Every structure is written in C-alpha cells, then in structure tokens.
Amino acid sequence: MPRGSRTLDIRPITTATARQVQDIDARTGDLGTTRTASKRSPWNRKNPYRAQVSSNRLLSGPTSAKEVRHFSIDLGDSGITYEAGDGFGVKPVNDAALVSAVIDRLGVPADTAVHTKSGEISLAQALTTEYEIGIPSMDLIEAIAERAGDAELDHVLQNGDRASFDAWTWGRDVADVLDLDRSGALDPAEFLGLLRPLQHRVYSISSSPTAHEGSVHLTVSTVRYRSAERDRGGVCSTYLADRVGDAQEAGVFLSANKSFRLPSDDTPIIMIGPGTGVAPFRAFLQERRARGASGRNWLFFGDQHRASDFLYEDELTDFERDGLLTRLDLAFSRDQFEKIYVQHRMREAGKQLYGWLEEGAQIYVCGDASRMAQGVDEALHEVVAEHGGRSSDAAEDYVNDLKRAKRYLRDVY
C-alpha cells in the first residue's frame, strides 16, 4: 500500500518520567508550563554544557517496585543560574547494546561512514548520539510495514485507532521494528532518514539555588523492563543511572519555567506532588527556608509504600518538625487494602484546604498528567463545591478564577 494512503498519523511519545520542551497543559492551552531555554546563558539544547554528575544515589528502598534516583550536577564555570520551579534539560546518549542490535539488523559494519548534521561520522556514533532508536518513528514504522507486509501492523496502521497503535508500539524499539524486515535492503542513509533526532529530556529541578549554590539536583524514576527476551529502559533515565556515573559528565542546559514559581514570601502555598512530582516542592521548601519566608506551606505526597517509596523522608519530616511544613499529608496507596491517593487526602482535608484558598493560598500540582492531575482537579472542584457551598458550575467558575489569577499552577507530564 502506498505510504500516502495510510490513515494514522500518531507519533510515539516519550516516557512519563520526563517531559519535552512543553508539557501537556501547555499544549492544550491550560495554565501549564511552556519551557524555554534561558537567555542568560549560552548553553541550550543545541549547545549543552558538559557538567559533572557529582552524585548518583538510590532514593527508593530495596523492596520498592520502582528505582528512583537522586542526582547532583555540578554547574562549574557554566554561569547557569536557576530558580526553584525551573527544569533542567539532559541530552542523553543511546545504550551501546541497542546500538549494536540495530546495526546487526541493518547488516552493515559499525564504522560505515554516514553524513549527519555533525558531519561525516560512523554509523555507530550517529546511532549513539544523534538519532532516537529507543522509540521508533512513524516514518520508520510505515516504511517497514510496506516492505515487510506484516498483517498485524498493516491492520493497526489502516485502522487509525490510537489504542491499538499504542498497544502495538509499547515496549518496541527500532531493533524490534527492523526485525519485521530482515532483508537488509535498507541502506544506512535511507534508514537514518526515517529516524527522528535524539531528543533531550527535561526534569524538574529538586534543589534550591540559594541552599545549593553551584549545583542542581534531579529526582529521576529509572524506567526498566524486559520484553522479547531483551532488557530495555528509558533512554535518558538509564543513561543517567548507568552510563554517566559519579564524577562523569553529561550534556545539560537550563529549561526555565517562569509560570511555576514561588509567590511572595508571605503567601501560603499548597503543593501536590506524589512520586517524583515532589521534586519542585523540595526545591520550594528549601528556598523558603533559605529566605526565611513567612508563608505557610502544605504538602500532599504519596506513592505505593511508606517503607520503600517515601522519597526524601528524613528531609520532609524534618521540615514538618521544625514548622517549615505547616502540614504534611501522606497517601501510600498499597499500604492498606483500599488504595488511597493524594486526591483522597485532599477530600479528607477539604474544609481546611478551602480555608487556605480563601486566605489567598496558591496551589501547585506536579506529576502524572493522565491520572493523578485529573484526579486532583476533580477533587479540587469537589472541595470548592462542598465547603464553599457552591453548585458544580459555580465551583468550576471558582477554579477557573484561580487559574486566571495564576493561583492554580500545574507542571504535569
């Protein structure tokens, strides 16, 4: 079937542990974050600074189903300055085993010369640093489908159903797609023309620039899984965890987030950040402590198990003990028969939550866009309706007023 006759035009997305330059809310016109590179620094996604990763430590416990890591990155002589709430871009390189697997399927030598935006380099180098091979592009999928005559893939592409397409692409990388056509007839130049450039990933900064001058902290969930008898993982999260290591360098740049910043020092804030969504709120709290800010601080945090998934437990409980955190509400979903999430805690504390809003508090949400942020938004509407004595329409107006006043800010991905 000719390529132009296919009905599906869907691009696979990156893992939910990191976002691209714009988050989901920005793309849909909500008050989400539009990330732009800093104008105060020569370093950007096209020209990243080579920074030393000075610390790489495991945050999650040995019994956790997740692997969450804390990274400290030395800003050295870069001149990079940031604010609490900003993001930090990382330019990864691909896993050597996956690069070898792709080259093996192409059936050409690894040192085959190819032309890229960087000039003439080897195919192995191009696949390591220049092109996205962890997530297959639509152009590659369509091209291989036409050559291979795979009935299942052809049906998925013609059907145009997003759910079917997501189900087919989940867990597949470029090597898997090439497995459908082992004729080896794709020459390297044609093949590279079907790939997307290797994209940076942006993570929320989890440190205060005042408390940690000259360094940036990141809180990253490492994505790992096994499929079709091969170990796989997130491109950037495994790069940081496995291929950078302590005292090694990574290409980084600031990704400023001007619509997710702290308010005046006396304004109360409500922060909702389960899992790695706690990252910017650790930065907020450190910054408020360093400034001696008088505003009250309320954090909702959650994850699966308290014993293994309470990220930054010692620091957060210290914040609560010394009064920096006015309230710390926790939701560990798997510690009891009935799953409990942060939105349940919001409803339980609805009267107090509404009171804080009436007293001028700003509310921040960070984390998963697909379920958590939606559940939090629903809970917020319910709290406003119940404790504000409003109809559902009036509650919606109230929440929209919060958005317009930039008192309801979301950094979701």
Buried (B, 14 or more C-beta within 10 A) or exposed (E): EEEEEBEBEBEBEBBBBBBBBBBBBBEEEBBBBBBBBBEEBEBBBEEBBEBBBEBBEEBBBEEBEBBBBBBBBBBBEBEBBBBBBBBBBBBBBBBEEBBBBBBEBBEBEBEBEBEBEEEEBBBBBBBBBBBBBBBBBBBBBBBBBBEBEBEEBBEBBBEEBEEBBEEBBEEBBBBBBBBBBEEEEBEBEEBBEBBBEBBBBBBBBBBBBBBBEEBBBBBBBBBBEEEEEBEBBBBBBBBBBEBBEEEEBBBBBBBBBEBBBBBEEEBBBBBBBBBBBBBBBBBBBBBBBBBEBEBBBBBBBBBBBBEBBBBBBEEBEEBBEEEBBBBBBBBBBBBEEEEBBBBBBBBBBBEBBBEBBEEEBBBBBBBBBEEBBEBBBEBBBBBBBBBBEBEEEEBBEBBEEBEEEEBBBBBBB
